[in-house]
């Protein structure tokens, strides 16, 4: 078995000019690392404050039928899946079967205002077939105003006084809601549910993935880096390289410039799920 004797000529590799480039490249990387650490610290403090605000947040009624609640967008995919399994197994199975990604869960407990009918107009007549008195009436929710078509439920009933029976028919109109998602000045998300005036949201709970997880890799990011390269035979002095470019979706484009006066372009394509 032969031995390979590799000798490094450090004087040739690290001459004065190359050493200067190494120092410059090292300083650039050091400054970038400081900015990254500072940004990470600020982001962590901001997220900690957001989580405290979420603990204090409650469902707020902004007007009749309109409610607001902050969104807890610090959940993981596994947490969302477990939550959905606990409240709706059939829906969780459907999402899994169709290979869809769960991003957000909105859980609303709602009710309607209580209504008391007084002085309801009725129609009394005799049924010629059965020979008994029949009392007919119509009641609507939320309003019995005949000129108001904005009712949700209507009941038409007939009371047969002799047989003491009640026949009736329920009718329902469309129930319309608007649900919007917004981002506040402080970066927190909020959801609003706006419905008819008689709608009451007793509680709203919204859990979602973080914003960057929902966006996936579809963001536009600037990239910057530095490096050092040399030939394997060590007969030539190495070179410092600076790289800059951008990432969009799963595509990365980099432009490289080195101290040996060489420029190159690199294209990288990511594969697989993030």
Secondary structure, 3 states (H helix, E strand, C coil): CCCCCCCCCHHHHCCHHHHHHHHHHHHHHHHHHHHHHHHHHHHHHHHHHHHHHHHHCCCEEEECCEEEEECEEEECHHHHHHHHHHHCHHHHHHHHHCCCCCCEEEEEEEEECCCCCCCCCEEEEEECCCCEEEEEEEEEECCCCCCCCCCCEEEEEEEECCCCEEEEEEEECCCCCEEEEEECCCCCEEEEEECCCCEEEEEEEEEEECHHHHHCCCCEEEEEEEEEECCCCCCCCCEEEEEEEEEECCEEEEEEEECCCCEEEEEEECCCCC
